[in-house]
Amino acid sequence: MSAADPVRRGRPGYDRRGLLDAAVAVFNESGYDGTSVAALAARLGLSKAALYHHFASKEEILETALDEALDGLEGVLAATDAVRPGDRLAAVLEGAVGVLVAHLPSVTLLLRVRGNSEVERRALERRRAFDQAVTAIVRAAQEEGAVRADVDASVATRLLFGMVNSLVEWYRPTGAEGAEALARDVLAVALDGLRTR
């Protein structure tokens, strides 16, 4: 071992990212509310002190994971702001699939929160704001004539993101279809049914 090699301390040697990933996996498996700090530390093979070295609380772990998912989704909206509504809707759906694939465990956790804590309520409020922004994009795309107007914009948004969000139940990054192909399939199924002909 050279002087440049990092020294790993503790067992199993989690850094902040590794601990976050492992904790989110436990939350998704056992439920956030059903996972105590003691149980989480024991499951990860750490002392509570080692866990608190990286995160001040279980709530901070949750908030960090939820922020990762929500920051990604909000980033998709910001990145597509100058695009025409019909194209923006497609870009938002494609971007949301990309966020889901890149942050699958965090997005899964986001979709399972119920508002039982202040952290969860803030996350749900951000998620509602995202949904409202997408509904406004759908409405603008309808007004532009890019998508059919005989479907209520808020219903269309719920249906579109019901499909996208369902990916957390079956999509596996090790499967045959990568993020780009998956996004193309979502766009084909979602928008070919909405586009005007």
C-alpha positions in Angstrom: 0.0 0.0 0.0 1.5 3.3 -1.0 1.1 6.6 0.9 -1.3 7.8 -1.8 -3.7 4.9 -1.2 -6.6 6.0 1.0 -6.8 4.4 4.4 -10.2 2.8 5.0 -11.3 2.9 8.6 -14.1 1.0 10.3 -16.1 -1.9 9.2 -17.5 -2.1 6.6 -15.9 1.3 5.7 -18.8 3.3 4.4 -18.2 6.8 3.1 -21.1 9.2 3.1 -22.3 8.1 -0.3 -22.1 4.5 0.4 -23.9 4.9 3.7 -26.7 6.9 2.0 -27.1 4.2 -0.7 -27.2 1.4 1.9 -29.6 3.3 4.2 -32.0 4.1 1.3 -32.0 0.4 0.3 -33.0 -0.5 3.9 -35.7 2.2 3.9 -37.1 0.9 0.7 -37.0 -2.7 1.9 -38.4 -2.2 5.5 -40.1 1.2 5.3 -38.7 4.5 6.6 -41.0 4.6 9.6 -40.3 0.9 10.4 -36.5 1.4 10.5 -35.0 2.7 13.7 -31.5 4.2 13.8 -30.4 1.3 16.0 -31.8 -1.2 13.5 -30.3 0.7 10.6 -26.8 0.8 12.2 -27.0 -2.9 13.1 -28.1 -3.8 9.5 -25.2 -1.8 8.1 -22.7 -3.3 10.5 -22.0 0.1 12.1 -22.2 1.6 15.5 -24.7 4.5 15.9 -21.7 6.8 16.4 -20.3 5.7 13.0 -23.6 6.5 11.4 -23.8 9.9 13.1 -20.3 10.6 11.8 -21.8 11.0 8.3 -25.4 12.1 9.1 -26.8 14.0 12.1 -30.0 11.9 12.1 -32.1 9.4 10.3 -34.2 12.3 9.0 -31.1 13.9 7.4 -30.5 10.6 5.5 -34.1 10.7 4.3 -33.9 14.4 3.4 -30.7 13.9 1.4 -32.1 11.0 -0.6 -35.4 12.9 -1.3 -33.5 16.0 -2.3 -31.5 14.0 -4.8 -34.6 12.7 -6.5 -36.4 16.1 -6.4 -33.4 18.1 -7.5 -33.1 15.9 -10.5 -36.8 16.3 -11.4 -36.7 20.1 -10.9 -33.5 20.2 -12.9 -35.4 18.6 -15.8 -38.0 21.4 -15.7 -35.3 24.1 -15.6 -33.3 22.6 -18.5 -36.4 22.5 -20.8 -37.7 26.0 -19.9 -37.1 27.6 -23.3 -38.5 24.8 -25.4 -41.9 24.9 -27.1 -44.6 23.3 -25.0 -45.1 20.1 -27.1 -41.4 19.5 -27.3 -41.0 20.5 -23.6 -43.5 17.8 -22.6 -41.5 15.2 -24.4 -38.3 16.4 -22.9 -39.7 16.5 -19.4 -40.9 12.9 -19.7 -37.6 11.8 -21.2 -35.7 13.6 -18.5 -37.9 12.2 -15.7 -37.2 8.7 -17.0 -33.5 9.5 -16.9 -33.7 10.8 -13.3 -35.6 7.7 -12.3 -33.0 5.4 -13.9 -30.0 7.4 -12.5 -31.5 7.7 -9.0 -33.8 4.6 -8.8 -33.5 4.0 -5.0 -34.1 7.6 -4.1 -37.0 8.0 -6.5 -38.5 4.8 -5.2 -38.2 6.3 -1.6 -39.8 9.5 -2.8 -42.8 7.7 -4.2 -43.3 5.9 -0.9 -43.3 8.8 1.5 -46.6 9.6 3.1 -46.1 12.9 4.9 -45.5 11.5 8.4 -42.7 14.0 9.1 -41.8 17.5 8.3 -39.1 16.2 5.9 -41.7 14.1 4.1 -44.2 17.0 4.0 -41.7 19.3 2.4 -40.8 16.6 -0.2 -44.5 16.0 -1.0 -45.0 19.8 -1.5 -42.1 19.9 -3.9 -43.5 16.9 -5.7 -46.9 18.6 -6.0 -45.2 21.7 -7.4 -43.5 19.6 -10.0 -46.8 17.9 -10.9 -48.5 21.4 -11.2 -45.6 22.6 -13.5 -46.0 19.5 -15.7 -49.8 20.1 -15.8 -49.2 23.7 -17.0 -46.9 22.3 -19.7 -49.6 19.8 -20.8 -52.1 22.6 -20.9 -49.8 24.8 -23.0 -49.1 21.9 -25.4 -52.8 21.5 -25.8 -53.3 25.2 -26.5 -50.4 25.0 -29.0 -52.2 22.1 -30.7 -49.3 19.7 -30.1 -51.4 17.3 -28.0 -55.0 16.5 -28.0 -57.2 18.8 -25.9 -60.0 16.4 -25.1 -58.1 15.0 -22.1 -58.0 17.1 -18.9 -54.4 18.4 -18.5 -54.3 17.3 -14.8 -55.6 13.9 -15.6 -53.1 13.5 -18.5 -50.3 14.5 -16.1 -51.4 11.9 -13.6 -51.6 9.2 -16.2 -48.3 10.1 -17.8 -46.5 10.1 -14.5 -48.4 7.1 -13.3 -46.7 5.3 -16.1 -43.3 6.8 -15.4 -43.5 6.2 -11.7 -44.5 2.6 -12.2 -41.0 1.9 -13.6 -39.7 1.8 -10.0 -41.7 -1.5 -9.5 -40.1 -3.4 -12.4 -37.2 -1.6 -14.1 -33.8 -3.0 -13.2 -30.6 -1.2 -14.4 -29.1 -4.6 -15.2 -31.9 -5.5 -17.6 -31.8 -5.5 -21.4 -33.1 -2.0 -21.9 -31.0 1.0 -21.0 -32.2 4.5 -20.0 -32.4 5.9 -23.5 -34.3 3.0 -25.0 -36.7 3.1 -22.0 -37.3 6.8 -22.4 -38.0 6.3 -26.1 -40.5 3.6 -25.3 -42.2 5.8 -22.7 -42.5 8.6 -25.2 -43.9 6.3 -27.9 -46.6 4.9 -25.6 -47.4 8.1 -23.8 -47.4 10.7 -26.5 -48.5 8.8 -29.5 -51.8 8.4 -27.7 -51.9 12.2 -27.0 -50.5 13.8 -30.1 -52.9 15.3 -32.6 -53.1 13.5 -35.9 
